[in-house]
């Protein structure tokens, strides 16, 4: 029997003929046409609707967000109007001059786990337009689309859309700030409605990450495209649920990987090194066909660049509902105290929340 690189890395002999996959052995290349075709809500959010969102009765901002977004979706029905004749949300009387004035979309701001992505995907589903006239993607997927197609072709590709939804809107460097500000400005001029989610208010994007004051004009330009909706509440992923399972032993993780069809098995530090060789926009493709991710030797993330790559991987695994089984340290000990107090802290807390939920999903992979 051939011993996989996964078994060699863990030092544990295979216990089945079928050996696990290895994420470290994958270097996916995603063609530009696939990037465009996949700009739809990911599997976890394929069936969500406004009716399946359960607002917390103690948080009126959640019910208000549903109301506003339902009106927003309704207003996007009918034949597309010229940009100059659309009102704030595409409904109401047209009174704009040659170029649209005021915000052209909605921006969902709130902590991790309050259901922002659920609402954003519900808006995409509720908007009365053909799927090819609506686009849904993360911020990193949008910037990668520009890299793959070029700026002008991206503008042409998206300008015919009724709606562009951007999840996890974050500005981590000045180049992204200028790029996205210019892109969204062009799309607004073309009459495209915008919707976005983030853990940061539009006017605060980039704060704590780079010298945002030096790019204030671009950041303010981005903010002007959106009406911000604050969504308060606690993380629904852990509301009323038991504590996350403690990490399993290395042997338990390896046995589960060999016993689970479509599972991957990797040593955590090796995976972190591999992520540096794959562009974050390809992390979704990295997990194609993977039914469960099994990791051994989970430990602290060594630096911020590595931590941010891990955040993107956690998001893609969560989107695709891929359970994560791990040995080593618990996921809430991945990031240093300094990281959890810095400018990216909300990203790290989101990653901890999502990985914890996926660890809970993975409990059934371990045989009693």
LOGUFI-825175 format. One record per atom (N, C-alpha, C, O): x, y, z. Coordinates in steps of 0.05 Angstrom, whole numbers, plus 5000, padded with zeros to 4 digits. Example, Ala and Ser with C-alpha at 12.3 -4.5 7.8 and 13.67 -1.06 7.14 Angstrom:
// LOGUFI-825175
526448865156
524649105156
526449345156
528549345169
525749555142
527349795143
525850015157
526850235161
This chain:
// LOGUFI-825175
501749765000
500050005000
501750255000
503750265015
501050444984
502650694983
501950865007
499650905014
504050975019
503651145042
503551435032
505351525018
501451575039
501151855030
503052035044
504151965065
503452275033
505052485046
503852555073
505252635091
501152535075
499752605100
500552415122
501252505144
500552155116
501251955136
504251975144
504951945167
505852035124
508752065129
509252305147
510952295165
507752515143
508152765159
507252725188
508452825206
505052565192
504052535219
505452305233
505252285258
506852135218
508151905231
506151685238
506951495253
503751695228
501651495234
501151325209
500751435187
501251065212
500850885189
497950895179
496150925196
497450875154
494750875143
493150635155
494350425160
490550675158
488950465169
486850375149
485050215155
486950485125
485050405104
486450435077
488450565074
485350295057
486550305030
486450585019
488350675006
484250725023
483850995012
485351195031
484751215054
487251335019
488751525036
487451805033
486251865013
487751975054
486552235053
487752415032
489952365022
486352625025
487452835008
489353005025
489552975049
490853175012
492553365026
492253635013
492753674989
491553835029
491354105018
494054205009
494254364991
496154115023
498854205017
499754104989
501654214978
498453904979
499253794952
497753944930
498153874906
496054134937
494454264917
495354554911
495954704929
495554614886
496154894877
494254964855
494954964831
491755024862
489655074841
490155324825
491155524835
489355314800
489355544782
486555584773
485355404761
485455814777
482655864771
482456054747
483356284748
481255954724
481056124701
479056354706
477356334723
479456574691
477856814695
474856764692
473256874706
474156584672
471256544668
469956404692
467656444697
471556234706
470456114730
470056314752
468156304768
471956514754
471656724774
469056874771
467656924791
468256924746
465857074741
463356894746
461456974759
463556644736
461256454739
460656394769
458356344776
462756394786
462356324814
461656564831
461756534856
461056794820
460257024836
457256994844
455657164836
456756794859
454056734870
454456664900
456656604908
452256674916
452556594944
453756314947
452956134932
455556274965
456856004969
454855804980
452655884988
455555544980
453655334988
452155385014
449755325016
453555475035
452255515061
449955715059
448055695074
450155895040
448056105038
446456085013
445056275005
446455845000
444955814975
441955804980
440455894962
441155715003
438255685008
437155885028
434755865036
438856065038
437856265058
435956465044
436256525021
434156565060
432256775051
431756955075
432456895097
430457185069
429757365091
427957215111
428057255135
426257035101
424356895118
425756695136
424656615157
428256615130
429656425147
431556565166
432856435183
431756825164
433256985184
431557025208
429357125206
432556955232
431056975256
432257205273
434257165287
430957435272
432057665287
431857615317
429957485327
433857715331
433857705360
431757905370
432058145364
429757825385
427758015394
428858245412
427558455415
431158195423
432458405439
434158595423
435358775434
434358545397
435958715380
434258825357
434258705335
432859045361
431059155340
432459225314
431159235293
435059275315
436559345290
436559105270
436759155246
436258865280
436158635262
433658625246
433658585222
431358675259
428758675244
428758915225
427658895203
429859145234
429959375217
431559325192
430859415170
433859185195
435459125172
433958945151
434158995127
432458755161
430858585143
428858765128
428558735104
427558945142
425559115129
426759285107
425659295085
429059415113
430359585094
431259425070
430959515047
432459195075
433559035053
431358915035
431658895011
429058845047
426758755031
425858975012
425258924989
425659215022
424859445006
426959494984
426259564961
429459474991
431659504972
431459314949
431659384926
430959054956
430658844935
428258904917
428458884893
425958974929
423559034914
424059264895
423159264872
425559464904
426159694887
427959634863
428159804845
429259404864
431059334842
429559184820
430859094801
426959144822
425359004802
424759184779
425459424779
423659064758
422859214735
425259254716
427459154721
424759394695
426859434675
429059624686
428359814699
431559564681
433759734691
433360024680
432860064656
433660214698
433460494690
436260604685
438260484694
436360824670
438960954667
439961054693
438361124711
442561054697
443561144723
442461404733
441961434757
442161594715
441261854723
438361864733
437562054747
436861644727
434061654735
433361464758
431061414764
435461364772
435061184795
435161344820
436961524824
433361284839
433461414865
435361254883
436761074873
435461314908
437361204927
437560904926
439760804924
435360764927
435360474927
434160364901
433560124899
433760524881
432560434856
429560444857
428360344838
428360554878
425460574879
424760864886
426461024894
422260934882
421461204887
421661364861
422261254840
421061624863
420961784839
423861864830
425561924847
424261864805
426861934794
427162234795
425562384784
429362334808
429762614807
432762684805
433562914808
434362484800
437262534799
437962694774
436662654753
439962864775
440962994751
442562794734
441962554734
444562894719
445962724701
447362494714
447462274704
448562544737
449862334752
448462294778
447362484790
448262044789
446761994813
447962124837
450362134840
446262234854
447262364878
446562194902
444562044902
448262204923
447662054947
448461754945
449461674924
448061604966
448861324966
447361164945
445061214938
448760964935
447560784915
447260494925
446960314910
447460464952
447160194962
447060194992
446860405006
447059955003
446859915032
449359775042
450559615028
450059835067
452559735079
451859625107
451059775124
452059365110
451359235135
453759225154
455659075149
453659375175
455859385194
454959245220
452759285230
456759095232
456158965257
458258765264
460058705248
458158655288
460158465298
459858205283
457958155268
461758025288
461657765275
459357595287
458857605311
458057435270
456057255279
453257375283
451657255296
452757615272
450057725274
448357675249
446057765248
449457525230
447857445207
448057635183
446257635166
450257785181
450457975159
450657825132
449357915112
452257615130
452457465105
449857335098
449057325074
448357235117
445657125113
443957335100
442557275080
443957575110
442257795099
443257875071
441557935054
445857885068
446857965041
446057765020
445257834998
446357505027
445557295008
442557295003
441657244981
440957355024
438057375021
437357595002
435457574986
438757815004
438358044985
438857954957
437358014938
441057814953
441757714926
439457534915
438557564892
438457354932
436357164923
433757324918
432257244900
433157524934
430657664932
430557864909
428357944901
432857954900
432858154878
431758024853
432857824843
429658144842
428358034818
429858074792
429158254776
431957924789
433557934764
434757664759
435057504778
435457604735
436757354728
439457334743
440757534747
440257084750
442757054764
445157184750
446957284764
445157184724
447457304710
447457604712
449357734704
445257724722
445158014726
445658094755
445358324763
446457894771
447157944799
449857814805
450457604795
451457954822
454057844829
454357844859
453558034873
455557634870
456057604898
458857504902
459557294892
460457644918
463157544923
464357684947
463457894956
466557574957
467957694979
469657924968
470157944944
470658094986
472358314978
474858214963
475658324943
476158004974
478557904962
477957774935
479657794917
475657654931
474857544905
474457764885
475057734861
473357994894
472958214876
475558334866
475958394843
477458374885
480058484877
481558294859
482958374841
481258034864
482557834847
481357834819
482757794800
478757884817
477457904791
478758124774
479158094750
479258344787
480558564773
483358484764
484158544742
484758334781
487458234774
487358044750
489158044733
485257884749
485057684727
484057804701
485057734680
482057984703
480858094678
482158354670
481958434646
483358504688
484158774683
481858964691
479558884692
482659214698
480659394709
478359454689
476059434697
479059524665
476959604646
475059374639
472659424637
476159134636
474458904630
472658844653
470358764650
473658874678
471958824702
469659024702
467458954708
470259274696
468159484695
466059404674
463659424679
466959314651
465059244629
463458994638
461058974632
464758804651
463458554659
461258604679
459058484677
461758774699
459958824721
457959054715
455959074729
458559214696
456759454691
453959374683
452159534687
453659144670
450959064662
449358934684
447058844679
450458914708
449158784730
447158964744
447459214744
445058844755
443159004771
444259044799
443659254811
445758854810
446658864838
449358734841
449858524829
451058854857
453558744865
453658724895
453458934909
453958484906
454158434935
457058374942
458258194930
458158514961
460958474970
460958404999
460258555016
461758155004
461958055032
464758105043
466758105029
464858145070
467358185084
468958415073
471358385066
467758645070
468958875059
471058985078
470359085100
473558965071
475759065087
477859195069
478459085048
479059405078
481259535063
483759495079
484159625100
485559315070
487959255084
490459395074
492459385087
490259525052
492559675042
491659895024
489459895013
493360095020
492660335004
491960264975
490160394964
493360064964
492759994936
489859904933
488559974914
488959734951
486159644950
484259874953
482159884940
484960074970
483260304975
482660454949
480460514942
484860514934
484560664910
483160504888
481360594874
483860244886
482760064866
479760044870
478160084851
478859974894
475959924898
474360184897
472160184887
475560404907
474160654905
473560724876
471360814870
475560694859
475160754831
473260564817
471560644802
473460304823
471760104811
468860154819
467060154801
468260194844
465460234853
464360494842
461960504835
466060694840
465060944827
464160904799
462161004791
465660744783
464960684756
462360524754
460660574737
462060334773
459660164772
457160324780
455060284769
457560504800
455260674807
454360844784
452060884779
456360954769
455661124746
454160954725
452461064710
454760694724
453360524705
450660434714
449260294700
449860504739
447260434749
447160184765
444960084771
449460074773
449459834789
448959894819
450260074830
447059754831
446559784859
448659624875
449559414866
449359724899
451459594915
450359514942
448559634953
451459294952
450859214980
453359084991
454758934976
453959135016
456459025027
456158965056
454359075070
457858785066
457958735095
460858785105
462758755089
461058865130
463658895142
463358915172
461158945182
465658895186
465658935214
466559225220
466959295244
466759385200
467759655203
466059855188
465359805165
465260075201
463760275187
465260385163
467660395163
463760465142
465160555117
467260765122
469360755110
466660965138
468461175143
470861095160
472861255162
470860855171
473060765188
474760555174
476660445186
474160485149
475660275135
478560355133
479260585128
480260155138
483160205137
484360295163
486760295166
482660365182
483660475208
485060255223
484060035226
487460315233
488960115248
490559925231
491959755241
490359955204
491759775186
493959915171
496159815168
493360155161
495360315147
494660605152
492860665167
496260785140
495861075145
493361165131
493461295110
491061095142
488461155129
488161455124
486861535104
489261615141
488961905138
490061995111
489062195099
492161865101
493361935076
491561875052
491961975030
489561705056
487761635034
484861705041
482961565033
484561915057
481961995067
479962045044
477661975046
480962165022
479062235000
477861974988
475461964983
479561774984
478561524973
476661384992
474661284983
477361385018
475661255037
472961395040
470861265041
473061655040
470561805041
468861765015
466461755016
470261734993
468861674968
467461404969
465161384959
468761204981
467460944985
464960975003
462860864997
465361115025
463161145044
460661275031
458461215038
461161465013
458961605001
457161424984
454861504978
458061194976
456461014959
454360864976
452560744964
454560865002
452960685019
451360835040
452161035051
449060725046
447560785070
448260565090
447660335085
449360645113
450260445132
447960355150
446360525160
447660095153
445759975171
447159825193
448559635188
446959915218
448259785240
446559555249
444159585254
447759315252
446359075262
447758985288
450058895288
446259015309
447358945336
446558655343
444758545330
447958545362
447258275371
449658115378
451958195374
449157875389
451357685396
451657485374
449957455356
453857335375
454557135355
452556905355
452456755374
450856895334
448756685334
449956405332
448556215340
452456375322
453556115319
453955965346
454055725347
454156125368
454656005393
452456075414
452756015438
450356205404
448156275422
446756035432
445355895417
446955975458
445455755470
446655475463
445355275469
449055465451
450255215444
452355135464
453455305478
452954875466
455054795485
457854905476
458154995454
459754885495
462454975489
463554815466
462754585461
465454935451
466754795429
468254555440
469254555462
468354335424
469754095433
472754155436
473854305421
473954025456
476854055459
478253915436
477053735424
480653995429
482053855407
482353555413
482553475436
482353405392
482653115394
485653045394
487353215389
486252785398
489052695397
489852675367
488152665350
492452665363
493452645335
492452375323
491752365299
492452165339
491551905329
488551915321
487851805301
486952045338
484052055332
483652215306
481952135289
485052425302
484752595278
485552435253
484152435233
487852295255
488852135232
486951905225
486351855202
485951765246
484151545241
481551645228
480451525209
480551875237
478151995225
478652065196
476852035179
481052175190
481652255162
481652015144
480652025121
482751785153
482851545136
480151415134
479651265115
478451455154
475851325154
473751495140
471451395136
474351745133
472351925121
472951975092
475052085085
471151895075
471551935046
471652235040
469852385048
473652315025
473852595017
475152775038
475253015034
476252655059
477552825080
480352885072
481652735057
481353105081
484253175078
485653145104
484353165126
488253105104
489853085128
492453235124
493953165106
492953435141
495353595138
496353665166
494853685185
499053715167
500253825191
499854125191
500554255171
498854235212
498054515212
500354705203
499854875186
502754695215
504854875206
505554845177
506155045164
505354605166
505854565137
503754705121
504354825100
501254685130
499054815115
499455115115
498955245095
500155235138
500655525139
502755605119
502455815106
504955445117
507055515097
505955495069
506555655051
504255295064
503155255037
501355485029
501255555006
499855585048
497955805042
499456045030
498256205015
501956085038
503456305028
504156274998
504756474985
503856034988
504455984959
501955984942
502155954917
499656014954
497156014939
495756284944
495456364967
494856414923
493456674927
490856624942
489456434936
490256804961
487856764977
485256734961
483356604970
485156854938
482756824921
482356544911
480256474901
484456374914
484256094905
483755894928
483655654923
483356004952
482955824974
480355664972
480155444982
478355784958
475855624953
476455394936
475555164941
477955434914
478655214896
480555014910
480454774903
482055104929
483854934944
482254714959
483254494963
479754774966
478054584981
476054444963
474254304974
476254464937
474454334919
474354034925
476453904926
471953924929
471653634933
472453544961
472153304967
473353714979
474153635006
471653625023
470153825025
471153405036
468853365053
469353425083
467553485098
471853415091
472653485118
475653545118
477153425103
476453735135
479253815137
480253715164
479153785185
482353545164
483453435189
486353555192
487953535173
486853675215
489353805220
490653695245
489353665265
493253645244
494753575268
496653795276
497453955259
497453795301
499453985311
498654275308
500254445301
496054335313
495154615312
496554775334
496554685357
497655005327
498955165347
498755465340
497355525321
500055635355
499755925350
500656005322
502655895312
499256185310
500056295284
502456475288
502356655305
504556445272
507056585279
507056885273
508557035287
505556985253
505757265246
503057355234
501357195228
502857615230
500357725220
499657655192
497357605185
501657645174
501157575146
499957285145
498057235130
501157105160
500156835161
497356825173
495656675163
496956985194
494256995207
492157085188
489956975188
492657285171
490657385153
490057185131
487757165122
492057025123
491456815103
489756595116
487956495103
490256535141
488556335155
485756435158
483856265156
485356685162
482656805164
481056745138
478756665139
482356795115
481056745089
480356455086
478156385076
482256275093
481655985091
479255915109
477555755101
479256015133
477055955152
474356045139
472355905142
474356285126
471956385114
470956195092
468556135089
472856105075
472055925052
471155655063
469255545051
472355545083
471455295095
468655325107
466955155104
468155555119
465555605132
463455635110
461255525112
464055785089
462255825067
461355555055
459055515047
463255375053
462855115040
461954895059
461654665052
461654965085
460654785105
462454545108
461454315111
465054585108
467054375111
467854345140
469154535151
467154135154
467954105182
470954085186
472353995168
471954175209
474854185214
475354025240
474454105261
476953815238
477753645261
480653695266
482353685248
481353755291
484153835296
485253725322
483753665341
487853685323
489353625347
491153855353
491954015335
491953885378
493754105385
492254305403
490854235421
492754565398
491454775414
488654825405
487954785381
486854915423
484155005415
484355245396
486355395397
482355285379
482355495360
482355775372
483355965360
481455805397
481456065409
484256145419
484556365431
486155975415
488956035422
490756065398
493256065400
489556085374
491156115350
492556385348
494856395339
491256595356
492256865352
493356985378
492156945399
495557125376
496757245400
494957465411
493257575398
495557535436
494057755449
494458015434
492658175431
496858055424
497458295408
495758305383
494658515376
495458075369
493758065345
490858125352
489458275337
489858015374
487058055382
486458335392
484158405396
488558495395
488158775403
488758975380
488359215383
489658865358
490559035336
488359105316
485959055321
489159225293
487159315274
485659095260
483459155248
486558855261
485258625248
483658455267
482858235260
483358555292
482158385313
479458265305
478858045312
477758425291
475158325284
475258095265
473657915266
477258105247
477657875229
478457625244
477457405239
480157665264
481157425279
478857315296
478657065298
477257485308
475057375324
472957235306
471857035314
472657335282
470757205263
471856925256
470356735255
474556915251
475756655245
475456455268
474856225263
475856545292
475556375315
472756275317
472256035322
470856455313
467956385315
467256175294
465955975300
468256215269
467456035248
468955765251
467755555246
471455765258
472955515262
471755355285
471655105284
470855495306
469655355328
467055225320
466554995328
465455355303
463055235293
463654995276
462254785278
465755005260
466454785242
467654555259
467354315252
469054615281
470054405299
467754255312
467854015316
465654405319
463254285330
461954095309
460953885316
461954185284
460754015263
462453755259
461353555249
464953765266
466753545260
466753325282
467853115279
465353375304
465453185327
464652905318
465652705328
462652885301
461652625293
463552465276
463052225272
465752585267
467652425251
469352245268
470452045258
469552295294
471052135312
469351915324
467251975336
470151665320
468651445331
468951425361
471151465371
466851365374
466951345404
468851125412
469151075436
